[in-house]
Amino acid sequence: MLNLSIILEDSARNTPDRTALVLGDLRLPYSMLDSVAGQVAALLAARGIGRGDKVALLCPNLPYFPFVYFGILKAGAAVVPLNVLLRPREIAYHLTDSDSRAFFCFEGSAELPMGARGREAYDAAEGCEHFFVLPATPLATESEHGESFWAALEGMPARFETVPTAPDDTAAVLYTSGTTGRPKGAELTHLNLLVNTMVSDEMFPADPEGDVALAVLPLFHSFGQVAVMNVSVRRRATLVLQPRFEAGAALELMRGEKVTMFAGVPTMFWALLSELRAGGAAPPPALRVAVSGGAACPVEVLKDFEAAFGVPILEGYGLSETSPVACFNRPGRPTRPGTIGLPVWGVEMRLVDGDGNVIEGGGPGEIAVRGHNVMKGYYGRPEETEEVLRDGWFLTGDLATRDEDGYYAVVDRTKDMIIRGGFNVYPRELEEVLMTHPSVSLAAVVGVPHASHGEEIKAYVIPAPGAAASEDELIAWCRENMAAYKYPRLIEFRESLPMTVTGKILKRELR
C-alpha cells in the first residue's frame, strides 16, 4: 500500500496539537485536520465512492481545501482540483472530461460566485452524482446551492481506515492551463506525488522550532499543492493561508506569523519588493527560505530581493506533468542566478532537438525529463500522451541551455519564441535587458504579426515609480543594448499586465 495521505496521518500521530492551518484568527491543529479529512473519506465511502473514482474540488486557499484533498485520498479516490476562476461551461467540461463522480465546491462571494457557477456546471455534467457545498459562513449547515458540507459530515466518524492504494494508482488529475487547445488532465500517481513531496521537503533543513509557510500560491495548482501544502504537512509545519495574493497583506502575514518559508512566482517577488520599497517597512525577520518557480525570475528581481530581504531566491523548475519539481538550485550547492539549477534526486534531464535527438553540450534545446516524477499520461487521451512521452522521457515544450557544470537555464517556451525575419528571438532575454533600465519596473515581450518580417517585437512595460523615459527614448536605449534583429520596435506602457490566478503573465492576451 502507498497512499499520499500518509504525510498527514504521520504528522497528526506525532504532533497532534501542533498548529497545522492558520486563516486570520482561526488556528487548527493537525489532529483536527486529520479527523475532518477522515470524516470526508467516510462520507465518500458512504456514498459509494472509493478506489479508482475521481472527485472534483473547487476551492481557494481555505482550510476546506486540505480537509477535502486528504479526505478524497484516504477514501482511495483521486482529487481533481479546479481553478477557482473557471466559468460554468468550463467547470462542466472538467467534471465530464475527468469522469468525476462527486464535486466539492466553495460557495464563494458576490464578486466570485463559485457556488452558483459550480451548481450550474454540476447540473450540466452527466455522470457527476454528488454536489457538496463548502459554505462561506463557518459551519453553516444549509446552502441555497445544495447539500452543505457540514450537514453531510454530521454523524460521520472521525476515524477512517485509509483505503489501500497501489503506488501507480492515480492520486490527482491536474489540468494544464490549455493555452493550446482544451485543457488536459495530467494523471499523477501516489508514488509521483509522495516522492516529489519527500524530495522537495528534504532539500531544506527543517526549523527545530517548527516551520511556518505562507500559502499564497493557489493550492489547486501543482506548485502550491505539492511544494507548499504537501511539503508543509510532511514537515509538520504551520500553513498560513492567504486566499488571494496581495503584497501588502502578505508582508504583514510574514511579519505577524513569523513566516520562515515562502514560495511564489516571479511576479509575486516583484510585487513584494515594490511594496517593501514603497512602504519603507522592515523586511520579515523570520524568513529564511524563498523559492521561485512557474516562470523564469528576472535577474534584477533576484538581486534586488536578496539585497532588500536578506534571503536569496532559489529558483526551480517543473510542470504539472512532472509532479511538479524537476530541477532546483538547492541549498548547499552554489546557486546560479538566472538558472533553474540541477535535476533533483531521482530525476534525469536532457536537451533534445525538434526530432527528439539528444543535443550534447550547451544547447539550446527542448528539455526532456525522466524519473519518478513523470505523470502516467493525460487522462483519457492516449494520442496526446504519445506526443509528449517518448520511451519514458517527457517532452516539456521549454527551451533551455546547459552550462559546463550541468546547470540548466530556461530560455523560453517553444511557443513564446519570436521568429523575426528568419531570426529566433527569445523574449526572456530581452525582458532581462529591459529590466536593467532604471525606468522599467516589469516587462513582457511578445511577437506581433508583421507583413514583411513575419513577426515584430513588442514590449509591454510597467514603468518604475517616478520614471520619466518615453517610448522613443526606451526604444533608442534598446537599440544601443541589443542586436539589431532583437530590439523591440514597439513599446507600450501599462499600469498592470494580464496575469493568471497563479501570477504568470498571460502573453497570449498581449499578442
Secondary structure, 3 states (H helix, E strand, C coil): CCCCCHHHHHHHHHCCCCEEEEECCEEEEHHHHHHHHHHHHHHHHHCCCCCCCEEEEECCCCCHHHHHHHHHHHCCCEEEEECCCCCHHHHHHHHHHCCEEEEEEECCCCCCCHHHHHHHHHHHCCCCCEEEEECCCCCCCCCCCCEEHHHHHCCCCCCCCCCCCCCCCEEEEEECCCCCCCCCEEEEEHHHHHHHHHHHHHCCCCCCCCCEEEECCCCCCHHHHHHHHHHHHHCCCEEEECCCCCHHHHHHHHHHCCCCEEEECHHHHHHHHHHHHHHCCCCCCCCCEEEECCCCCCHHHHHHHHHHHCCCEEEEEECHHHCCEEEECCCCCCCCCCCCEEECCCEEEEEECCCCCECCCCCCEEEEEEECCCCCEECCCHHHHHHHEECCEEEEEEEEEECCCCCEEEEEECCCCEEECCEEECHHHHHHHHCCCCCEEEEEEEEEEECCCEEEEEEEEEECCCCCCCHHHHHHHHHHHCCCCCCCCEEEECCCCCECCCCCECHHHCC
